[in-house]
Amino acid sequence: MEFSTSSPSVSSKSVSSDPAPAAASAAAPLRTKLILNFEFIASHALSVRETPHNHLWRVKAIIAGEPQQGMILNMVDVRQQFKGVIEQLANSHLNDNPLLSPSAAQTPTCETLAAHFYGAFSGIIQRDFLEQNPSVQLSAIEVELYEPNGHEWGSARLEWE
């Protein structure tokens, strides 16, 4: 199967300048979150299904921060950097992919891939984007698993607390 990235399906949720409701004002300050969506096809094998088989994997990266000059970060630049990480796994057999940690390669699941992407994307933010906006942080990674026919198995979400 061919590698594909989703069309630039990016959303940015922003807080309006209207006063926050009383319940929200008592909570922690509201932050803007930039959401970037990716997808790729790769195969894996698990102890519960040992025959290698393809899946569509969808990855959602959520970056929190305070907008500067109207944006948290330039989403085109961030997308390009993150896409490089995604492409390293696309069209591969994840159990044999040397870019995954030994534990993730042994059991490539939504949970282990979420940890992989969290580490890789956090490093990119630290290295390439933190100087542009010191308030940014990767707040969550979600990895969804689908059969090639579209059947969804589920997802795992790794969040910074």
N, C-alpha and C positions, 0 to 999 in steps of 0.2 A: 504494500500500500504506500501511497505517496505521503510525504510530510505536508502538513498544512498548518498555517497559523490562522487563527480566527481573524476575520476582518477587524479592523481597528475598533473593537467594541470596548470602548473605554468610557467610564463615567466618573464624574467628579462630583461628590456631594459636598455642598457648601452650606454654611450657616448664614442665614440672612442677617441684616443689620437690625432687624426688629428685636425688641427686648425679649429675652428668653422667658418661657413660662415659669411661674414661681417654682414648680417642682424641679425644673432643669437648672435653675439658677443656684439651687442649694447643692447640686451635684458638682462633679468636676467640670472644669471648663470644656466647652465643646470644641472639637477640632475638625478640620476638613480632612477628608480621606479621598485619596486618588485610588481608583480601582482599575487594574489592568488585567485583561483576560487573554489567555493563550490556550492553544490546544495542539496536540501532537499525537501521532500514532506510534506505538511501540509494542513489542511483545514481551511477555514474561511467562514464567512457570512458577507455580507454588506447590507446596506439599499437598494441598487439597485438590490441585489440578496440575499434574506434572507435565502434561503435554504443552509445549510452548504455543501460545495463542496471542493474537493481536487484541489490543484495546485502543479506544480513543481516550486519551487523558486530557482533562481540562484543568488548567491551573489559573487560579485567581490570586493576584498579588495586591495587597491593600497597604498603601503607604499613607501614614498620618503626618500632619505637619501644619504649620501656620503659613498661609499663602503670603508670598512676597511678590510684589508687583503683579498681583492677580493670579498667581499659581503657586502650588507647592513646589513643583519641579516641572521642567519641560517634559511633558509626557512622551513626546516623540523620542527624545534622547534616552529616557528611562526604558521605554519599550524596546529600543534598538539594543541596549545593553542586556536586558533580560532575555530577549529573543535569542541571543547567542547561547545562553545557558540551555534554553529549551531545545534548540537545534542540535545540541550535543547528544541528546537522548532520542531525538526523533528517528524513526525507522531503524531502531536498534533492538537487539534482544537485551532487555535491561539486566538480566542475570549475568550477562557477559560484558556489560559496559564498564570499562575501567575508570570512568569518571565518577561512578557511584562508590560510596564507602563499601567495604566488604559486607557489612550487615545489611545495607540497602540492596546490594546486588544479590545477596543470598535470599532475601525476602522483599522483592520490589512491590510494595503495596502503597496505597494512598498515604498511609501514615509515614512510611520511610521516605517516600518521595517528597512529602511536605517538609520533612526535616532537611532533606537535600536542598530543595529550592530555598528554604528559609536561610540556610547558611550561605548559599551562593548569592542570593539577592541582597542579603544584609551586607556581605562583603563589597558588592558593587556599590551600594549606597554609601558605605563608609569611604570607599576609595575614590569614587567619582562624583558624588553629589552632596556630601555633607558640608563641604565648604560653601556651596551655593546657597544652602539653606540649613543652618544648624538645628532647626527644629524637626527635621524629617526623621522618621523611623519606620521600618517595616513593621506594621502592626499585626498582619496575619497573612497566612498562605493557606489556600484551600485547594485540594486536589480531588477532582471528581473522576470516577471510573465508569466507562461506558463500553458495551459490546459494539462491534462494528455496525450492527443493525439498529443501534440507537438505544437499546435497553440500558437503563441506568442501574448500576449496582449500588452506588452510594458515594460518600466522600469523607474526607478527613480534613479538619481545620486546625492549624497550629497558630495560636495567638500569643502575642506578647501581653503579659498582664502587669 
